[in-house]
Each structure stands twice: as C-alpha cells, then as structure tokens.
Amino acid sequence: MGKRLDGRVAVITGGGSGIGLASARRMASEGARVVIGDVDVAAGKAVAEEVGGEFVQADVTSEGEVEALFQAAVDRFGSLDVAFNNAGISPPEDDSILDTGLDAWRKVQEVNLTSVYLCCKYAIPHMRRQGRGSIINTASFVAVMGAATSQISYTASKGGVLSMSRELGVQFAREGIRVNALCPGPVNTPLLQELFAKDPERAQRRLVHVPMGRFAEPEEIAAAVAFLASDDASFITASQFLVDGGISGAYVTPL
Ligand SMILES: NC(=O)c1ccc[n+]([C@@H]2O[C@H](COP(=O)([O-])OP(=O)(O)OC[C@H]3O[C@@H](n4cnc5c(N)ncnc54)[C@H](O)[C@@H]3O)[C@@H](O)[C@H]2O)c1
C-alpha cells in the first residue's frame, strides 16, 4: 500500500510553528509535497527545508499574498490538493470584552477569520478545476463552548471559522471539495508551558475540565489533520472535527 498522501500538494499557513509545524512533518511523512506560508521567514524556511518542501512568505491578512501563495503551490508542484488554513494568533490584549479595545478585536478578526475567508477564496478555484480537494480550517474547542477566562475576539473569530467552514463544505460537496473545521483542545506548546509554569493555578483551572487530564501534543492534532487531508476522510465534510481530549463532552471529570 502506498502512503496516504502520495502525490498530494498541501499548503499550510502558519506552518513555521506549533500545530502547523507538526502537520508539515506528518503530511510530508505520508508523502505530501508541502508548501509553507508564514510571516516568520526564518522558521518557515527551516520547516520547508526539513520536509523537502517550499516556503512562501505570506501574511494571511493580505489578499495579494494569499492569492500568490496558492498560485505558487500550483506553479511549483502542479496541483493544490490540501489547504490547511491554520495561521492564527491569541494576543494578551484580547481578553474580557470589558477590557478589549477595538484595535485588538480587529487585529484578531483579521488574522484568525478574514485570513480563512481569503485562503478559502483563493484555494477553492484551483480545487474546482481539479474536481478534488480537502480544506481544513483551524477553529478551536472555544468555538463550541464558553469560557469565563475570556478572549472575546479569539472566541468569536473561531466561531466564524466554524460556521464558514460548514457553509463551504455544504456548498462545494458535489464538486469533490471537502471543507472541515478542525477544533483542537488546548495544545502543549512552549508558550503555554511557560505561562503555566509561572502560574500553576491558572493551569489547574483549565486542566480540571479535561477528562484525559492533560493537554494535547501538537503531533496528536497533526494526526487528525493528515486524516482529514486524506481519502480516509472521504465522507467527512462540513464537520466540526473536535480533537479535544473529551473536553466538550464532559460534565464531571475523573479525579
Ligand atoms: N495552541 C493551542 O492550544 C490551540 C488550541 C486550539 C486552536 N489553536 C489554533 O491553532 C492554530 C495554530 O496554533 P499554534 O498554537 O500552532 O500557534 P503558533 O503560534 O505556534 O504558530 C502560529 C504560526 O502562524 C504564523 N502566523 C501568525 N500570524 C500570521 C500571519 N498574519 N500570516 C501568516 N502566518 C502567521 C506564526 O508566524 C506561526 O508560525 C491557530 O489558529 C490557533 O488559534 C491553537
């Protein structure tokens, strides 16, 4: 049996770090040719080199740069089979609605939601031409549950990603294009580790809600991305694909 993603071309935004980086490694190991789009040139180039792919400097809030990113993948490798629209931010200025200013609100909406609109807008025409494609948009478990530790624009942006993905999944279902919203639970990233090492109570406040009692590793999210990208997920579209250790299903968690 060949590798699941042999011959497939995958664009990953935010592929320079975290979930995007783990997904670049995973999809490349399954045979995909990977194109990394990121604003971080050093990190993006290093990942592209590691996985034998291409790097394209792209700010996902720029219409021209997003269009050029997907065109570059087609020009370089001949097709666009997977769009993992994953770049996103969660800055500290985005907090309770009472404290979050309009600039912080707008910045997060641009990077997390407008970016996904742009990426889908410029990926879908290539996929329609081919009659095939898998789009995976990174939302979050906070798109389906409320938190008293609010990041109001982030949560609203991820809700937008979720409903936009559902609508696109339905609209293009008969053209061979699948669109799913990936909803990761909290992931064990260096940033999170540092934050919680300084403030164990903050970590505990969150961990108590996770049935598995731990955060996800980036590789566990990447495994779901590779699945959604592949034909193993051929009947999965317009879904909210939760990879959350059971958080969204829990009331009382194990001691
Ligand atoms: N880490 C978590 O706990 C978690 C949980 C749920 C959802 N998510 C979502 O997963 C996605 C990836 O998160 P992560 O934790 O891997 O983040 P990360 O910060 O490790 O990586 C994000 C990458 O996106 C890039 N990026 C940021 N702004 C960009 C822009 N304007 N244009 C292009 N690239 C840009 C960064 O340079 C970086 O390489 C985000 O959408 C995030 O909201 C993360």
The ligand as an SDF file (V2000), in Angstrom:
LIG
                    3D

 44 48  0  0  0  0  0  0  0  0999 V2000
   -2.1800   26.0240   20.7450 N   0  0  0  0  0  0  0  0  0  0  0  0
   -3.4040   25.7730   21.1500 C   0  0  0  0  0  0  0  0  0  0  0  0
   -3.6500   25.4330   22.3250 O   0  0  0  0  0  0  0  0  0  0  0  0
   -4.5470   25.8870   20.1600 C   0  0  0  0  0  0  0  0  0  0  0  0
   -5.8070   25.3650   20.5120 C   0  0  0  0  0  0  0  0  0  0  0  0
   -6.8560   25.4800   19.5950 C   0  0  0  0  0  0  0  0  0  0  0  0
   -6.6380   26.1070   18.3750 C   0  0  0  0  0  0  0  0  0  0  0  0
   -5.4070   26.6100   18.0870 N   0  0  0  0  0  0  0  0  0  0  0  0
   -5.2350   27.2660   16.7910 C   0  0  0  0  0  0  0  0  0  0  0  0
   -4.2910   26.5290   16.0470 O   0  0  0  0  0  0  0  0  0  0  0  0
   -3.6150   27.3850   15.1360 C   0  0  0  0  0  0  0  0  0  0  0  0
   -2.1230   27.2210   15.3100 C   0  0  0  0  0  0  0  0  0  0  0  0
   -1.7890   27.4970   16.6470 O   0  0  0  0  0  0  0  0  0  0  0  0
   -0.3580   27.1950   17.2800 P   0  0  0  0  0  0  0  0  0  0  0  0
   -0.5480   27.0080   18.7290 O   0  0  0  0  0  0  0  0  0  0  0  0
    0.3130   26.1420   16.4810 O   0  0  0  0  0  0  0  0  0  0  0  0
    0.3250   28.6250   17.0460 O   0  0  0  0  0  0  0  0  0  0  0  0
    1.8670   29.0720   16.9140 P   0  0  0  0  0  0  0  0  0  0  0  0
    1.9300   30.4490   17.4630 O   0  0  0  0  0  0  0  0  0  0  0  0
    2.8000   28.0240   17.4400 O   0  0  0  0  0  0  0  0  0  0  0  0
    2.0620   29.1210   15.3130 O   0  0  0  0  0  0  0  0  0  0  0  0
    1.3420   30.0330   14.5280 C   0  0  0  0  0  0  0  0  0  0  0  0
    2.1110   30.3030   13.2350 C   0  0  0  0  0  0  0  0  0  0  0  0
    1.3320   31.2300   12.4720 O   0  0  0  0  0  0  0  0  0  0  0  0
    2.1920   32.2260   11.9630 C   0  0  0  0  0  0  0  0  0  0  0  0
    1.4370   33.4640   11.7380 N   0  0  0  0  0  0  0  0  0  0  0  0
    0.9520   34.3310   12.6620 C   0  0  0  0  0  0  0  0  0  0  0  0
    0.3590   35.3660   12.0590 N   0  0  0  0  0  0  0  0  0  0  0  0
    0.4580   35.1540   10.7240 C   0  0  0  0  0  0  0  0  0  0  0  0
    0.0510   35.8800    9.5750 C   0  0  0  0  0  0  0  0  0  0  0  0
   -0.5800   37.0610    9.6710 N   0  0  0  0  0  0  0  0  0  0  0  0
    0.3230   35.3660    8.3530 N   0  0  0  0  0  0  0  0  0  0  0  0
    0.9750   34.1760    8.2240 C   0  0  0  0  0  0  0  0  0  0  0  0
    1.3980   33.4580    9.2800 N   0  0  0  0  0  0  0  0  0  0  0  0
    1.1390   33.9360   10.5110 C   0  0  0  0  0  0  0  0  0  0  0  0
    3.2770   32.4000   13.0060 C   0  0  0  0  0  0  0  0  0  0  0  0
    4.4390   33.0040   12.4640 O   0  0  0  0  0  0  0  0  0  0  0  0
    3.4860   30.9490   13.4590 C   0  0  0  0  0  0  0  0  0  0  0  0
    4.4630   30.3010   12.6710 O   0  0  0  0  0  0  0  0  0  0  0  0
   -4.1360   28.7930   15.4240 C   0  0  0  0  0  0  0  0  0  0  0  0
   -5.1660   29.1020   14.5050 O   0  0  0  0  0  0  0  0  0  0  0  0
   -4.6920   28.6740   16.8250 C   0  0  0  0  0  0  0  0  0  0  0  0
   -5.6930   29.6180   17.0900 O   0  0  0  0  0  0  0  0  0  0  0  0
   -4.3610   26.5150   18.9470 C   0  0  0  0  0  0  0  0  0  0  0  0
  1  2  1  0
  2  3  2  0
  2  4  1  0
  4  5  1  0
  4 44  2  0
  5  6  2  0
  6  7  1  0
  7  8  2  0
  8  9  1  0
  8 44  1  0
  9 10  1  0
  9 42  1  0
 10 11  1  0
 11 12  1  0
 11 40  1  0
 12 13  1  0
 13 14  1  0
 14 15  2  0
 14 16  1  0
 14 17  1  0
 17 18  1  0
 18 19  2  0
 18 20  1  0
 18 21  1  0
 21 22  1  0
 22 23  1  0
 23 24  1  0
 23 38  1  0
 24 25  1  0
 25 26  1  0
 25 36  1  0
 26 27  1  0
 26 35  1  0
 27 28  2  0
 28 29  1  0
 29 30  1  0
 29 35  2  0
 30 31  1  0
 30 32  2  0
 32 33  1  0
 33 34  2  0
 34 35  1  0
 36 37  1  0
 36 38  1  0
 38 39  1  0
 40 41  1  0
 40 42  1  0
 42 43  1  0
M  CHG  2   8   1  16  -1
M  END
$$$$
